[in-house]
């Protein structure tokens, strides 16, 4: 997996965090640089940590399923991508967004607290844990990979808070859909390469 592919993968993974950051901006009346940085650090940090954990877990089991590693990588990425795509059309997500919007002033005080941000960061980075498992099978440079994912997620989350504050939840579903499609396509490419269909 080259740098360009890692970059695209990082963008795809960051879309969940971006969508949540947009919601954070939507539900907060006055955004500060500190809040934008906090969102970036929480989401970017966990998006970097989770694939690192997944990588070491994958290494532990890589020998047992070496013959099927490309299928595992494809299945994991496709599953994650499809879930992200489905979430973009979830009525529940829309309802939560409206509820958060109505809680504006209260949320501006509590939304960026440690407990809230920890839960959100873990929830949006579970996908990255599974991707980290595929990194072990594909022999990816884990330092470069987690750095790309962490930095890209930081940038998207940082910007997402401001975008949400300005434009509302207009781009939330599009971000999730885009992220899902990217992950599915990368998984398909990995599978086709290992099957010799493409080089």
Secondary structure as the mmCIF struct_conf table of DSSP 4:
data_model
#
loop_
_struct_conf.conf_type_id
_struct_conf.id
_struct_conf.beg_label_comp_id
_struct_conf.beg_label_asym_id
_struct_conf.beg_label_seq_id
_struct_conf.end_label_comp_id
_struct_conf.end_label_asym_id
_struct_conf.end_label_seq_id
HELX_RH_AL_P HELX_RH_AL_P1 UNK A 3 UNK A 26
TURN_TY1_P TURN_TY1_P1 UNK A 27 UNK A 27
BEND BEND1 UNK A 29 UNK A 30
HELX_RH_AL_P HELX_RH_AL_P2 UNK A 33 UNK A 62
HELX_RH_3T_P HELX_RH_3T_P1 UNK A 63 UNK A 68
HELX_RH_AL_P HELX_RH_AL_P3 UNK A 69 UNK A 88
TURN_TY1_P TURN_TY1_P2 UNK A 89 UNK A 89
HELX_RH_AL_P HELX_RH_AL_P4 UNK A 91 UNK A 102
TURN_TY1_P TURN_TY1_P3 UNK A 103 UNK A 103
HELX_RH_AL_P HELX_RH_AL_P5 UNK A 104 UNK A 110
TURN_TY1_P TURN_TY1_P4 UNK A 111 UNK A 112
BEND BEND2 UNK A 113 UNK A 113
HELX_RH_AL_P HELX_RH_AL_P6 UNK A 114 UNK A 138
TURN_TY1_P TURN_TY1_P5 UNK A 139 UNK A 139
HELX_RH_AL_P HELX_RH_AL_P7 UNK A 142 UNK A 167
HELX_RH_3T_P HELX_RH_3T_P2 UNK A 168 UNK A 171
HELX_RH_AL_P HELX_RH_AL_P8 UNK A 172 UNK A 194
TURN_TY1_P TURN_TY1_P6 UNK A 195 UNK A 196
BEND BEND3 UNK A 197 UNK A 197
#
